[in-house]
Amino acid sequence: MMNYIAFDDEQLRNQLKPFTFTKPLAGIRCGILTIGEKWEKVLGAKISHLTEDYLQEKFKQISTDNNIYINGSVCPSSSILSLIHHLKDGEKLINRDIVLAIRTSQTLAFPIDYTSFNTVELLGAIPTIEQNLLGAQPTIIQNLPDIYLKNGEQIKADFSLITKGRQSQTITDPFTRIYAPENVFVETGASIKAAIINAENGPVYIGKNATIQEGAVIIGPFSADEGSIVAWGAKMRANTTLGPFCRAGGEVGNSILTAYTNKAHDGFLGNSVLGEWCNLGANTNNSNLKNDYSDVKLYSYVTKQLEKSGELFCGLFMGDYTKAGISTMFNTGTVVGVSSNVFGAGFQDKHVPSFKWGGVDSGYALYRFDKAIQVINETMKRRDKQLSEAELQILQYIHDRESSIW
């Protein structure tokens, strides 16, 4: 029996920080599901993870003598799946110098030494695969903007994956207006009242026990996962994902809230990605377009400086457990690390490292670890959850690393 392991490529891990500070590549949410959840549904099997040592206690690797290692930044497709299952022991599947998968009887370590495996090119290498399967390029999340840029297409792909052969719950509220109801799927326990849902240009998925409050306007592609709430009067633009138990109000467009994250009040969030357990205070806004319409620069954890993103529209990227005070303003292309508390007047710095307390007007201090953990636990307690010992160790590692460079 095949054993599947999602592996982290070292270069891609660095390119996708701050989100990969606290999780493997396959933990990134793009579309309705995380990349790992997509593979589990497609494969019909559980996957484990090969990642950095400090994450391995929480995200364990389980290996056998018949392993297929799948790059955790690659979204599944029929072509990739077919090619993976045609690999022989000791072969790696590559596309444009990115290793997509490896089949091996060995137990690999991070970072993987790719040189010991024979190369199979994605295109045309295996004649038994139908040529129409070989034509499509794989969807790979390589850089921060890829997460929101590819979110719309991944909502569509996940929608088909999740809803195939299933029947949606009926929307019975007489004051809710649905456009293209065939593209709307509602799970059990969801509540929808006096909303406008337009799925003409893409599907809308409403998860189990999710709530769409009065006056909300939703444009597909859109997803609100289990337990999430779209606040009354909210405006949800296309290509937006609310992960499990998120809350979104105000105006949100082409953005992802990963899980247990709140943007409950008015304010704009666009072309942005928020990690888990984040909170944006009332009237927090981000810029997603420079007033001179030039290429947005983003902080790179690879080069340790601002680099051109190649994007005209680019917003906020916020790591897990980070919070922003009321009326906080985030500049175009801002990257904030893990477990920071950002507040104060004026546009914040384009890069705020992990475990920082303060703002551009008052300056930043190192966030005391005990205080940061207390705040996280108080936040999680509201959801009847608490940090595990493995999660505490991960956060301690990140804090210690930030302290050493502070």
Residue pairs with C-beta under 8 A, 6 or more apart in sequence:
1 64
1 66
2 45
2 66
2 67
2 68
2 85
3 62
3 63
3 64
3 66
3 67
3 68
4 39
4 43
4 45
4 46
4 47
4 48
4 67
4 68
4 70
5 47
5 48
5 49
5 50
5 61
5 62
5 63
5 67
5 68
5 69
5 70
5 108
6 24
6 25
6 26
6 35
6 36
6 39
6 47
6 48
6 49
6 50
6 69
6 70
6 71
6 72
7 49
7 50
7 51
7 69
7 70
7 71
7 72
7 102
7 108
7 110
7 112
8 20
8 24
8 25
8 49
8 50
8 51
8 52
8 72
8 110
8 111
9 25
9 71
9 72
9 73
9 98
9 99
9 111
9 112
10 110
10 111
11 302
12 25
12 71
12 73
12 98
12 141
12 142
13 20
13 25
13 51
13 52
14 20
14 301
14 302
15 142
15 143
15 144
15 300
15 301
15 302
16 25
16 28
16 73
16 141
16 142
16 143
16 144
17 301
17 319
17 337
18 275
18 301
18 317
18 318
18 319
18 320
18 335
18 336
18 337
18 338
18 354
19 27
19 28
19 147
19 258
19 273
19 275
19 317
19 319
19 320
20 27
20 28
21 319
21 320
21 337
21 338
21 354
21 398
22 55
22 275
22 276
22 319
22 320
22 338
22 394
22 395
22 398
23 55
23 59
23 320
24 36
24 49
24 50
24 51
24 55
24 59
24 72
25 35
25 51
25 71
25 72
25 73
25 141
26 34
26 35
26 36
26 39
26 47
26 49
26 72
26 73
27 34
27 35
27 36
27 59
27 72
28 34
28 35
28 72
28 73
28 141
28 147
29 35
29 147
29 241
29 243
29 256
29 258
29 259
30 75
30 141
30 146
30 147
30 150
30 151
30 154
30 241
30 256
31 38
31 75
31 150
31 151
31 153
31 154
31 155
31 156
31 157
31 158
31 223
31 241
32 154
32 155
32 158
32 159
32 162
32 205
32 223
32 225
32 241
33 41
33 158
33 161
33 162
35 72
35 73
35 74
35 75
35 141
36 47
36 49
36 72
38 75
38 76
38 157
38 158
38 161
39 47
39 70
39 76
40 46
40 47
41 161
41 162
42 76
42 81
42 161
43 76
43 81
47 70
48 59
48 60
48 61
48 62
48 63
49 55
49 56
49 59
49 60
49 61
49 72
50 61
50 69
50 108
50 109
50 110
50 112
51 59
51 72
51 110
52 110
53 110
54 393
54 394
54 397
55 394
56 110
57 390
57 393
58 388
58 390
58 391
58 394
61 107
63 106
63 107
63 108
65 105
66 105
67 102
67 103
67 104
67 105
67 106
67 107
67 108
68 84
68 87
68 101
68 102
68 103
69 101
69 102
69 103
69 104
69 108
69 112
70 84
70 100
70 101
71 98
71 99
71 100
71 101
71 140
73 140
73 141
73 142
74 80
74 100
74 101
74 138
74 139
74 140
75 138
75 139
75 140
75 141
75 150
75 154
75 157
77 136
77 138
77 139
78 133
79 129
79 133
79 134
79 135
79 136
79 138
80 93
80 100
80 101
80 138
82 129
82 133
83 93
83 100
83 101
83 120
83 122
83 126
83 129
83 133
84 93
84 100
84 101
84 103
86 126
86 128
86 129
87 93
87 101
87 102
87 103
87 120
88 103
89 103
89 104
89 105
90 103
90 104
90 117
90 118
91 102
91 103
91 117
91 118
91 119
91 120
92 99
92 100
92 101
92 102
92 103
92 114
92 117
92 118
92 119
92 120
93 99
93 100
93 101
93 102
93 120
93 122
94 100
94 119
94 120
94 121
94 122
95 121
95 122
95 123
95 137
95 138
95 140
98 140
98 142
99 112
99 114
100 122
100 138
102 108
102 112
102 114
102 117
104 117
120 126
122 134
122 138
123 134
124 134
139 150
139 153
139 154
140 146
141 147
141 150
143 309
144 273
144 298
144 309
144 317
144 335
145 271
145 298
145 309
145 310
145 311
145 314
147 256
147 273
148 239
148 254
148 255
148 256
148 271
148 272
148 273
148 315
149 311
151 221
151 239
151 240
151 241
151 254
151 255
151 256
152 202
152 221
152 238
152 239
152 254
155 202
155 203
155 205
155 220
155 221
155 222
155 223
155 239
155 241
156 202
156 203
156 221
158 205
158 223
159 185
159 203
159 205
159 221
159 223
162 185
162 205
163 185
163 205
166 185
168 184
168 185
168 186
169 186
169 187
169 188
169 190
170 186
171 178
171 181
171 184
171 186
171 192
173 192
173 193
173 194
173 195
175 193
175 194
176 192
176 193
176 194
176 195
176 196
176 197
176 212
177 195
177 196
177 197
178 184
178 197
178 199
179 196
179 197
179 198
179 199
179 200
180 198
180 199
180 200
180 220
181 199
182 199
183 199
183 200
183 202
183 203
183 204
183 220
184 197
184 199
184 203
184 204
184 206
184 220
185 203
185 204
185 205
185 206
186 192
186 206
187 206
187 207
187 208
187 209
187 210
187 226
188 208
188 209
189 208
189 209
189 210
190 206
190 207
190 208
190 209
190 210
190 211
190 212
191 210
191 211
191 212
192 206
192 211
192 212
193 212
193 213
193 214
194 214
194 215
195 212
195 213
195 214
195 215
195 216
195 217
195 218
195 230
196 216
196 217
196 218
197 204
197 212
197 218
197 220
198 217
198 218
198 219
198 220
199 220
200 220
201 219
201 220
201 221
201 238
202 220
202 221
202 222
202 238
202 239
203 220
203 221
203 222
204 218
204 220
204 221
204 222
204 223
205 222
205 223
205 224
205 225
206 212
206 224
207 223
207 224
207 225
207 226
207 227
207 228
207 244
208 226
208 227
209 226
209 227
210 224
210 225
210 226
210 227
210 228
210 229
210 230
211 228
211 229
211 230
212 218
212 224
212 230
213 229
213 230
213 231
213 232
213 233
213 234
214 232
214 233
215 232
215 233
215 234
216 230
216 231
216 232
216 233
216 234
216 235
216 236
217 234
217 235
217 236
218 230
218 236
219 236
219 237
219 238
220 238
221 238
221 239
221 240
222 236
222 238
222 239
222 240
222 241
223 240
223 241
223 242
224 230
224 242
224 246
224 248
225 241
225 242
225 243
225 244
225 245
225 246
225 259
226 244
226 245
227 244
227 245
228 242
228 243
228 244
228 245
228 246
228 247
228 248
229 246
229 247
229 248
230 236
230 242
230 248
230 249
231 247
231 248
231 249
231 250
231 264
231 265
232 249
233 249
234 248
234 249
234 250
234 251
234 252
235 250
235 251
235 252
236 248
236 252
236 253
237 251
237 252
237 253
237 254
237 270
238 253
238 254
239 253
239 254
239 255
240 248
240 252
240 253
240 254
240 255
240 256
241 255
241 256
241 257
242 248
242 257
243 256
243 257
243 258
243 259
243 260
243 261
243 276
244 259
244 260
245 259
245 260
245 383
246 257
246 258
246 259
246 260
246 261
246 262
246 263
247 261
247 262
247 263
247 264
248 257
248 263
248 264
249 263
249 264
249 265
249 266
250 263
250 265
250 266
250 267
250 268
250 269
251 266
251 267
251 268
251 269
251 270
252 263
252 268
252 269
252 270
253 268
253 269
253 270
253 271
254 270
254 271
254 313
255 269
255 270
255 271
255 272
255 273
255 274
255 315
256 272
256 273
256 274
257 263
257 274
257 278
258 273
258 274
258 275
258 276
258 278
258 320
259 276
259 277
260 276
260 277
260 380
260 383
261 274
261 275
261 276
261 277
261 278
261 279
262 278
262 279
262 280
263 269
263 274
263 279
263 280
263 284
264 282
265 280
265 281
265 282
265 283
265 284
266 282
266 283
267 280
267 282
267 283
267 284
267 285
268 285
268 286
269 280
269 284
269 285
269 286
269 315
269 316
270 286
270 288
270 313
270 315
271 288
271 311
271 313
271 314
271 315
272 286
272 288
272 315
272 316
272 317
272 318
273 316
273 317
273 318
274 280
274 316
274 318
275 318
275 319
275 320
275 321
275 322
275 338
276 320
276 321
277 320
277 321
277 376
277 379
277 380
278 318
278 320
278 321
278 322
278 323
279 323
279 324
279 379
280 323
280 324
280 328
281 323
281 324
281 325
281 326
281 327
281 328
281 343
282 326
282 327
283 326
283 327
284 324
284 325
284 326
284 327
284 328
284 329
284 330
285 328
285 329
285 330
286 315
286 316
286 329
286 330
286 331
286 332
286 334
287 315
287 329
287 330
287 331
287 332
287 347
288 313
288 314
288 315
288 332
289 312
289 313
289 332
290 296
290 332
293 312
295 308
295 309
295 310
295 311
295 312
296 308
296 309
296 311
296 312
296 313
296 314
296 332
296 333
297 306
297 307
297 308
297 309
297 333
297 350
298 306
298 307
298 309
298 314
298 317
298 333
298 335
298 350
299 305
299 306
299 307
299 335
299 350
299 351
300 306
300 307
306 350
306 351
309 333
314 332
314 333
315 330
315 332
315 333
315 334
316 330
316 334
316 336
317 334
317 335
317 336
318 324
318 336
319 336
319 337
319 338
319 339
319 340
319 354
320 338
320 339
321 338
321 339
321 372
321 376
321 379
321 395
322 336
322 337
322 338
322 339
322 340
322 341
322 342
323 340
323 341
323 342
323 375
324 330
324 342
324 343
325 341
325 342
325 343
325 344
325 359
326 343
327 345
328 342
328 343
328 344
328 348
328 359
329 346
329 347
329 348
330 336
330 347
330 348
331 347
331 348
331 349
331 350
333 350
334 348
334 349
334 350
334 351
334 352
335 350
335 351
335 352
336 342
336 348
336 351
336 352
337 352
337 353
337 354
337 355
337 356
337 398
337 402
338 354
338 355
338 395
338 398
339 354
339 355
339 367
339 372
339 376
339 395
339 398
339 399
340 352
340 353
340 354
340 355
340 356
340 357
340 367
341 356
341 357
341 358
341 367
341 375
342 348
342 352
342 356
342 358
342 359
343 358
343 359
344 358
344 359
344 360
344 361
344 362
345 359
345 361
346 359
346 360
346 361
347 360
348 359
348 360
349 360
352 364
353 402
353 405
354 398
354 399
354 402
355 366
355 367
355 369
355 372
355 398
355 399
355 402
355 403
356 364
356 365
356 366
356 367
356 402
357 364
357 365
357 366
357 367
358 364
358 365
366 402
366 403
366 406
367 399
369 395
369 396
369 399
372 395
372 399
373 387
373 392
373 395
376 387
376 395
377 386
377 387
380 386
380 387
387 395
